[in-house]
């Protein structure tokens, strides 16, 4: 081979290697950029996780404080309720007495209602009988008039 051919081949190879080197440099730049982006996202995710953890811890603390406040309030109520237990017993006895009184009154009113219903049925029956009797009176008057008319006609023929 001649010197020119070898030189030409070397030049082509050099150009080819330069192109490959540029491609590799470009790919390296892209990978570096992607790596940086991924690192930034990872850092942001860690920051968010820390914030979330802090928020959870804060909420747990608030919950514990509220729970303690509720226990304290309940204990205070228990202390107050022991002193007012006698009052509550007295109120309960009064309410029980009223309940018994109202129950007796209710029983009396039920009896009165039952008695009134019986009376109402009797009144309705008497009303029906009254109407029947009134109808009978009308019928009897009609018969009497007919008999009087017949009697007066019979007297005229005599």
MARBA-3410 file (N, C-alpha, C, O; in Angstrom, 1 decimal):
158
0.8,-1.2,0.0,0.0,0.0,0.0,0.9,1.2,0.0,2.0,1.3,0.5 ~ 0.3,2.2,-0.6,1.1,3.4,-0.7,0.8,4.3,0.5,-0.1,4.1,1.3 ~ 1.8,5.1,0.7,1.8,6.1,1.8,0.5,6.9,1.7,-0.1,7.2,2.8 ~ 0.1,7.3,0.6,-1.1,8.2,0.4,-2.4,7.4,0.9,-3.2,8.0,1.6 ~ -2.5,6.2,0.5,-3.7,5.4,0.9,-3.7,5.2,2.4,-4.8,5.4,3.0
-2.6,4.9,3.0,-2.5,4.7,4.4,-2.9,6.1,5.1,-3.7,6.1,6.1 ~ -2.4,7.1,4.6,-2.7,8.4,5.2,-4.2,8.7,5.0,-4.8,9.3,5.9 ~ -4.7,8.4,3.9,-6.1,8.7,3.7,-7.0,7.8,4.6,-8.0,8.3,5.2 ~ -6.6,6.6,4.8,-7.3,5.7,5.7,-7.2,6.2,7.1,-8.2,6.2,7.9 ~ -6.0,6.7,7.5,-5.8,7.2,8.8,-6.7,8.5,9.1,-7.2,8.7,10.1
-6.7,9.3,8.0,-7.5,10.5,8.1,-9.0,10.2,8.3,-9.7,10.8,9.1 ~ -9.5,9.2,7.5,-10.9,8.8,7.7,-11.1,8.2,9.1,-12.1,8.5,9.7 ~ -10.2,7.4,9.5,-10.3,6.8,10.9,-10.3,7.9,11.9,-11.1,7.9,12.9 ~ -9.5,8.9,11.7,-9.4,10.0,12.6,-10.7,10.8,12.7,-11.2,11.1,13.7 ~ -11.2,11.1,11.5,-12.5,11.8,11.4,-13.6,10.9,12.0,-14.5,11.5,12.8
-13.6,9.6,11.8,-14.6,8.7,12.4,-14.5,8.8,13.9,-15.5,8.8,14.6 ~ -13.2,8.7,14.4,-13.0,8.7,15.9,-13.4,10.1,16.5,-13.9,10.1,17.6 ~ -13.2,11.1,15.7,-13.6,12.5,16.2,-15.1,12.5,16.3,-15.7,13.1,17.2 ~ -15.8,12.0,15.2,-17.3,12.0,15.3,-17.8,11.1,16.5,-18.7,11.6,17.2 ~ -17.2,10.0,16.7,-17.6,9.1,17.8,-17.3,9.9,19.1,-18.1,9.8,20.0
-16.1,10.6,19.2,-15.8,11.3,20.4,-16.8,12.4,20.6,-17.2,12.6,21.8 ~ -17.3,13.1,19.6,-18.3,14.1,19.7,-19.6,13.5,20.2,-20.3,14.0,21.1 ~ -20.0,12.4,19.6,-21.2,11.7,20.0,-21.1,11.3,21.4,-22.1,11.5,22.2 ~ -20.0,10.7,21.8,-19.8,10.3,23.2,-19.8,11.5,24.2,-20.4,11.4,25.3 ~ -19.2,12.6,23.8,-19.2,13.8,24.6,-20.7,14.3,24.7,-21.1,14.7,25.8
-21.4,14.3,23.6,-22.8,14.7,23.7,-23.6,13.8,24.6,-24.4,14.3,25.4 ~ -23.5,12.5,24.4,-24.2,11.5,25.3,-23.8,11.7,26.7,-24.6,11.7,27.6 ~ -22.5,12.0,27.0,-22.0,12.2,28.3,-22.7,13.4,28.9,-23.1,13.4,30.1 ~ -22.8,14.5,28.1,-23.4,15.7,28.6,-24.9,15.5,28.9,-25.4,15.9,29.9 ~ -25.6,14.7,28.1,-27.0,14.4,28.3,-27.1,13.5,29.6,-28.0,13.8,30.4
-26.3,12.5,29.7,-26.3,11.7,30.9,-26.0,12.5,32.2,-26.6,12.3,33.2 ~ -25.1,13.4,32.1,-24.7,14.2,33.2,-25.9,15.1,33.6,-26.2,15.3,34.8 ~ -26.6,15.7,32.6,-27.8,16.5,32.8,-28.9,15.7,33.4,-29.6,16.1,34.4 ~ -29.1,14.5,32.9,-30.2,13.6,33.5,-29.8,13.2,34.9,-30.7,13.1,35.8 ~ -28.5,12.9,35.1,-28.1,12.6,36.5,-28.4,13.7,37.5,-28.8,13.5,38.6
-28.0,14.9,37.0,-28.2,16.1,37.8,-29.7,16.3,38.1,-30.1,16.6,39.3 ~ -30.6,16.1,37.1,-32.0,16.2,37.3,-32.5,15.2,38.3,-33.3,15.5,39.2 ~ -32.0,14.0,38.1,-32.5,12.9,39.1,-32.0,13.2,40.5,-32.7,13.0,41.4 ~ -30.8,13.7,40.6,-30.3,14.1,42.0,-31.1,15.2,42.6,-31.4,15.2,43.7 ~ -31.5,16.2,41.7,-32.4,17.3,42.2,-33.7,16.8,42.7,-34.2,17.2,43.7
-34.3,15.9,41.9,-35.6,15.3,42.2,-35.5,14.5,43.5,-36.4,14.5,44.4 ~ -34.4,13.7,43.6,-34.1,12.9,44.8,-34.0,13.8,46.1,-34.6,13.6,47.1 ~ -33.3,14.9,45.9,-33.1,15.9,47.0,-34.5,16.5,47.4,-34.8,16.7,48.6 ~ -35.3,16.9,46.4,-36.6,17.4,46.6,-37.5,16.4,47.3,-38.3,16.7,48.2 ~ -37.4,15.1,46.9,-38.2,14.1,47.5,-37.8,13.9,49.0,-38.7,13.8,49.9
-36.5,14.0,49.3,-36.0,13.9,50.7,-36.5,15.0,51.5,-36.9,14.9,52.6 ~ -36.5,16.3,50.9,-37.0,17.4,51.6,-38.5,17.3,51.9,-38.9,17.6,53.0 ~ -39.2,16.8,50.9,-40.7,16.6,51.1,-40.9,15.6,52.2,-41.8,15.7,53.1 ~ -40.1,14.5,52.2,-40.3,13.4,53.2,-40.0,14.0,54.6,-40.7,13.7,55.5 ~ -39.0,14.8,54.7,-38.7,15.5,56.0,-39.8,16.4,56.5,-40.2,16.3,57.6
-40.3,17.2,55.5,-41.5,18.1,55.9,-42.6,17.2,56.3,-43.3,17.5,57.3 ~ -42.9,16.1,55.6,-44.1,15.3,56.0,-43.8,14.7,57.3,-44.8,14.6,58.1 ~ -42.6,14.2,57.6,-42.3,13.6,58.9,-42.5,14.6,60.0,-43.0,14.3,61.1 ~ -42.0,15.9,59.8,-42.2,16.9,60.8,-43.6,17.2,61.0,-44.1,17.4,62.1 ~ -44.4,17.3,59.9,-45.8,17.5,60.0,-46.5,16.4,60.8,-47.4,16.7,61.7
-46.2,15.2,60.5,-46.8,14.0,61.2,-46.4,14.1,62.7,-47.3,13.9,63.6 ~ -45.2,14.4,63.0,-44.8,14.5,64.4,-45.5,15.6,65.1,-46.0,15.5,66.2 ~ -45.7,16.8,64.4,-46.5,17.9,65.0,-47.9,17.5,65.2,-48.5,17.8,66.3 ~ -48.5,16.8,64.3,-49.9,16.3,64.5,-50.0,15.3,65.6,-51.0,15.4,66.4 ~ -49.1,14.4,65.7,-49.1,13.4,66.8,-49.0,14.2,68.2,-49.6,13.8,69.1
-48.1,15.2,68.2,-48.0,16.0,69.4,-49.3,16.7,69.8,-49.7,16.6,70.9 ~ -49.9,17.3,68.8,-51.2,18.0,69.0,-52.2,17.0,69.5,-53.0,17.3,70.4 ~ -52.2,15.8,68.9,-53.2,14.8,69.3,-53.0,14.4,70.7,-54.0,14.2,71.5 ~ -51.7,14.2,71.1,-51.4,13.8,72.4,-51.9,14.9,73.4,-52.4,14.6,74.5 ~ -51.6,16.1,73.0,-52.0,17.3,73.9,-53.5,17.3,74.1,-54.0,17.5,75.2
-54.2,17.1,73.0,-55.7,17.1,73.0,-56.2,16.0,73.9,-57.2,16.1,74.6 ~ -55.6,14.8,73.7,-56.0,13.7,74.5,-55.8,13.9,76.0,-56.7,13.6,76.8 ~ -54.6,14.5,76.3,-54.4,14.8,77.7,-55.4,15.9,78.3,-55.8,15.8,79.4 ~ -55.7,16.9,77.4,-56.6,17.9,77.8,-58.0,17.2,78.1,-58.7,17.6,79.0 ~ -58.4,16.3,77.2,-59.6,15.6,77.4,-59.6,14.8,78.7,-60.6,14.8,79.4
-58.5,14.1,79.0,-58.4,13.4,80.3,-58.5,14.3,81.5,-59.2,14.0,82.5 ~ -57.9,15.4,81.4,-57.9,16.4,82.5,-59.3,16.9,82.7,-59.8,17.0,83.8 ~ -60.0,17.2,81.6,-61.4,17.7,81.6,-62.3,16.7,82.3,-63.1,17.0,83.1 ~ -62.1,15.4,81.9,-62.9,14.3,82.4,-62.7,14.2,83.9,-63.6,13.9,84.7 ~ -61.4,14.3,84.3,-61.1,14.2,85.7,-61.7,15.3,86.5,-62.2,15.1,87.6
-61.7,16.5,85.9,-62.4,17.6,86.6,-63.9,17.4,86.7,-64.5,17.7,87.8 ~ -64.5,16.9,85.7,-65.9,16.6,85.7,-66.2,15.5,86.8,-67.2,15.6,87.5 ~ -65.3,14.5,86.8,-65.5,13.5,87.9,-65.4,14.1,89.3,-66.2,13.7,90.1 ~ -64.5,15.0,89.5,-64.4,15.6,90.8,-65.7,16.4,91.1,-66.2,16.4,92.2 ~ -66.2,17.1,90.1,-67.4,17.9,90.3,-68.6,17.0,90.5,-69.5,17.3,91.2
-68.6,15.9,89.7,-69.8,15.0,89.8,-69.9,14.3,91.1,-71.1,14.0,91.6 ~ -68.8,14.1,91.8,-69.0,13.4,93.1,-69.7,14.4,94.1,-70.4,13.9,95.0 ~ -69.4,15.7,94.0,-70.1,16.6,94.9,-71.5,16.8,94.5,-72.4,17.1,95.3 ~ -71.8,16.6,93.2,-73.2,16.8,92.8,-74.0,15.5,92.7,-75.1,15.5,92.2 ~ -73.4,14.4,93.1,-74.1,13.1,93.1,-75.3,13.1,93.9,-76.3,12.6,93.6
-75.2,13.8,95.1,-76.4,13.9,96.0,-77.5,14.7,95.3,-78.7,14.3,95.4 ~ -77.1,15.7,94.6,-78.1,16.5,93.9,-78.8,15.7,92.8,-80.0,15.7,92.7 ~ -78.0,14.9,92.1,-78.5,14.1,91.1,-79.4,13.0,91.6,-80.5,12.7,91.0 ~ -79.1,12.4,92.8,-79.9,11.4,93.4,-81.3,12.0,93.8,-82.3,11.5,93.6 ~ -81.2,13.3,94.4,-82.5,14.0,94.7,-83.3,14.2,93.5,-84.5,14.1,93.5
-82.6,14.7,92.4,-83.4,14.9,91.2,-84.0,13.6,90.6,-85.1,13.6,90.1 ~ -83.2,12.6,90.7,-83.7,11.3,90.3,-85.0,10.8,91.1,-85.9,10.3,90.5 ~ -84.9,11.0,92.4,-86.0,10.6,93.2,-87.3,11.5,92.9,-88.4,11.0,92.8 ~ -87.0,12.8,92.7,-88.1,13.7,92.3,-88.7,13.3,90.9,-89.9,13.2,90.8 ~ -87.8,13.0,90.0,-88.3,12.6,88.7,-89.1,11.3,88.8,-90.1,11.1,88.1
-88.6,10.3,89.6,-89.3,9.1,89.8,-90.6,9.3,90.4,-91.6,8.6,89.9 ~ -90.7,10.1,91.4,-92.0,10.4,92.0,-93.0,11.0,91.0,-94.1,10.7,90.9 ~ -92.5,12.0,90.2,-93.3,12.6,89.2,-93.8,11.6,88.2,-94.9,11.6,87.7 ~ -92.9,10.7,87.8,-93.2,9.6,86.9,-94.3,8.7,87.4,-95.3,8.4,86.7 ~ -94.2,8.3,88.7,-95.3,7.5,89.3,-96.6,8.3,89.3,-97.7,7.7,89.0
-96.5,9.6,89.7,-97.7,10.4,89.7,-98.4,10.5,88.3,-99.6,10.3,88.1 ~ -97.5,10.7,87.3,-98.0,10.8,85.9,-98.6,9.5,85.4,-99.6,9.4,84.7 ~ -98.0,8.4,85.9,-98.4,7.1,85.5,-99.8,6.8,86.1,-100.7,6.3,85.4 ~ -100.0,7.2,87.3,-101.3,7.0,88.0,-102.4,7.9,87.3,-103.5,7.5,87.0 ~ -102.0,9.2,87.0,-102.9,10.1,86.3,-103.2,9.5,84.9,-104.4,9.6,84.5
-102.2,9.0,84.2,-102.5,8.4,82.9,-103.5,7.2,83.0,-104.3,7.1,82.1 ~ -103.3,6.4,84.0,-104.3,5.3,84.2,-105.7,5.8,84.4,-106.6,5.3,83.9 ~ -105.8,6.9,85.3,-107.2,7.4,85.5,-107.7,8.0,84.2,-108.9,7.8,83.9 ~ -106.9,8.7,83.4,-107.4,9.2,82.1,-107.8,8.1,81.1,-108.7,8.3,80.4 ~ -107.0,7.0,81.2,-107.4,5.9,80.3,-108.7,5.3,80.7,-109.6,5.0,79.8
-109.0,5.2,82.0,-110.3,4.7,82.5,-111.4,5.7,82.0,-112.4,5.2,81.6 ~ -111.1,7.0,82.2,-112.1,8.0,81.8,-112.4,7.9,80.3,-113.5,7.9,79.8 ~ -111.3,7.7,79.5,-111.5,7.6,78.1,-112.3,6.3,77.7,-113.2,6.4,76.8 ~ -112.0,5.2,78.4,-112.7,4.0,78.1,-114.2,4.2,78.5,-115.1,3.8,77.7 ~ -114.5,4.8,79.6,-115.8,5.1,80.0,-116.5,6.0,79.0,-117.7,5.8,78.7
-115.8,7.0,78.5,-116.4,7.9,77.5,-116.7,7.2,76.2,-117.7,7.5,75.6 ~ -115.9,6.3,75.8,-116.1,5.5,74.6,-117.4,4.7,74.8,-118.2,4.6,73.8 ~ -117.5,4.0,75.9,-118.7,3.2,76.2,-119.9,4.1,76.2,-121.0,3.8,75.6 ~ -119.8,5.3,76.8,-120.9,6.3,76.8,-121.3,6.7,75.4,-122.4,6.9,75.0 ~ -120.2,7.0,74.6,-120.4,7.4,73.2,-121.2,6.3,72.4,-122.1,6.6,71.6
-120.8,5.0,72.6,-121.5,4.0,71.9,-123.0,3.9,72.3,-123.9,3.7,71.5 ~ -123.2,4.1,73.6,-124.6,4.1,74.1,-125.4,5.3,73.5,-126.5,5.1,73.0 ~ -124.7,6.5,73.4,-125.4,7.6,72.8,-125.7,7.3,71.3,-126.8,7.7,70.8 ~ -124.8,6.7,70.6,-125.0,6.4,69.2,-126.2,5.4,69.0,-127.0,5.6,68.1 ~ -126.2,4.5,70.0,-127.3,3.5,69.9,-128.7,4.2,70.2,-129.7,3.9,69.5
-128.6,5.1,71.2,-129.9,5.8,71.5,-130.3,6.7,70.3,-131.5,6.8,70.1 ~ -129.3,7.3,69.6,-129.6,8.1,68.5,-130.3,7.3,67.4,-131.3,7.7,66.8 ~ -129.8,6.1,67.2,-130.4,5.2,66.2,-131.8,4.8,66.6,-132.7,4.9,65.8 ~ -132.0,4.5,67.9,-133.3,4.1,68.4,-134.3,5.3,68.2,-135.4,5.2,67.9 ~ -133.8,6.5,68.5,-134.6,7.7,68.4,-135.1,7.9,67.0,-136.2,8.2,66.7
-134.1,7.7,66.0,-134.5,7.9,64.6,-135.5,6.8,64.2,-136.5,7.1,63.5 ~ -135.3,5.6,64.7,-136.3,4.5,64.4,-137.7,4.9,64.9,-138.7,4.8,64.3 ~ -137.7,5.4,66.2,-139.0,5.8,66.8,-139.6,6.9,66.1,-140.8,7.0,65.9 ~ -138.8,7.9,65.7,-139.4,9.0,64.9,-140.0,8.5,63.6,-141.0,9.0,63.2 ~ -139.3,7.6,63.0,-139.8,7.1,61.7,-141.1,6.3,62.0,-142.1,6.4,61.2
-141.1,5.6,63.2,-142.4,4.8,63.5,-143.5,5.8,63.8,-144.6,5.6,63.4 ~ -143.2,6.9,64.5,-144.2,8.0,64.7,-144.8,8.5,63.4,-146.0,8.6,63.3 ~ -143.9,8.8,62.5,-144.3,9.3,61.2,-145.2,8.2,60.5,-146.3,8.6,59.9 ~ -144.8,7.0,60.6,-145.6,5.9,59.9,-147.0,5.8,60.6,-148.0,5.6,60.0 ~ -147.0,5.8,62.0,-148.2,5.7,62.7,-149.2,6.9,62.4,-150.4,6.7,62.2
-148.6,8.1,62.3,-149.4,9.3,62.0,-150.0,9.1,60.6,-151.2,9.4,60.4 ~ -149.2,8.5,59.7,-149.7,8.3,58.3,-150.9,7.3,58.4,-151.9,7.4,57.7 ~ -150.7,6.2,59.2,-151.8,5.2,59.3,-153.0,5.8,59.9,-154.1,5.5,59.5 ~ -152.8,6.6,61.0,-154.0,7.2,61.7,-154.7,8.1,60.7,-156.0,8.1,60.6 ~ -154.0,8.9,59.9,-154.7,9.7,58.9,-155.4,8.9,57.9,-156.6,9.2,57.5
-154.8,7.8,57.4,-155.5,6.9,56.5,-156.8,6.3,57.1,-157.8,6.2,56.5 ~ -156.6,5.9,58.4,-157.8,5.3,59.1,-158.9,6.3,59.3,-160.1,6.0,59.2 ~ -158.5,7.5,59.6,-159.5,8.6,59.8,-160.2,8.9,58.5,-161.4,9.1,58.5 ~ -159.4,8.9,57.4,-160.0,9.2,56.1,-161.0,8.1,55.8,-162.1,8.3,55.3 ~ -160.6,6.8,56.0,-161.4,5.7,55.7,-162.7,5.7,56.6,-163.8,5.4,56.2
-162.5,6.0,57.9,-163.6,6.1,58.9,-164.6,7.2,58.5,-165.8,7.0,58.5 ~ -164.0,8.3,58.0,-164.9,9.4,57.7,-165.7,9.0,56.4,-166.8,9.4,56.2 ~ -165.1,8.3,55.5,-165.7,7.9,54.2,-166.8,6.9,54.6,-167.9,6.9,54.0 ~ -166.5,6.0,55.5,-167.5,4.9,55.9,-168.7,5.6,56.6,-169.8,5.1,56.4 ~ -168.5,6.7,57.4,-169.6,7.4,58.0,-170.4,8.0,57.0,-171.7,8.1,57.2
-169.8,8.5,55.9,-170.6,9.2,54.9,-171.5,8.2,54.2,-172.6,8.6,53.8 ~ -171.1,7.0,54.0,-171.9,6.0,53.3,-173.0,5.4,54.1,-173.9,4.8,53.6 ~ -173.0,5.6,55.4,-174.0,5.1,56.3,-175.3,5.8,56.2,-176.2,5.4,56.9
END
